[in-house]
Amino acid sequence: MAMMKNLANHLGPYNISVNDVAPAMVGNTGMIPNSEAVPGVVDTIPLNRLCAPEEVANAVRMFVTTGFATGQSLVVAGGLR
């Protein structure tokens, strides 16, 4: 996050925005194929399910289509702290 903030500060004058998306517990991936792969993990997530890859893509799409956002970090974690 510190690197992203630094890049956002230095690249802003060139009209380049820099942001990051921080996903957690994304299912249907090579790391976590499904909730059964990590027993009990869904119980620790307030939304009581794994994140879908498409939900992370939606967060990235938001930054891509919003040029005025820079230096921002978006946590996509279903309420995990």
QUIJOTA-V859578 format. One record per pair of residues at least 6 apart in sequence whose C-alpha atoms are under 7 Angstrom apart, sorted by sequence separation. I is the first residue (numbers start at 1). J is the second residue. D is the distance in whole Angstrom. If there is no record, write none. Layout:
((I,J,D) (I,J,D))
This chain:
((11,17,7) (26,32,7) (27,33,5) (28,34,6) (42,48,5) (63,69,7) (27,34,5) (35,42,7) (42,49,5) (42,50,6) (8,17,6) (8,18,5) (7,18,7) (4,18,6) (4,19,6) (35,50,7) (4,20,7) (56,76,7) (27,50,5) (26,50,6) (27,51,6) (28,52,7) (25,50,6) (26,51,4) (27,52,6) (25,51,6) (26,52,6) (27,53,7) (26,53,6) (47,78,5) (46,78,6) (47,79,7) (23,56,7) (45,78,6) (46,79,5) (45,79,6) (46,80,7) (45,80,6) (21,59,7) (21,60,7) (17,67,7) (19,70,6) (17,69,7) (18,70,5) (19,71,5) (20,72,6) (21,73,6) (22,74,6) (23,75,6) (24,76,6) (25,77,7) (17,70,5) (18,71,6) (19,72,5) (20,73,5) (21,74,5) (22,75,5) (23,76,5) (24,77,5) (19,73,6) (20,74,6) (21,75,6) (22,76,6) (23,77,6) (8,70,6) (8,71,5) (5,71,5) (4,71,6))
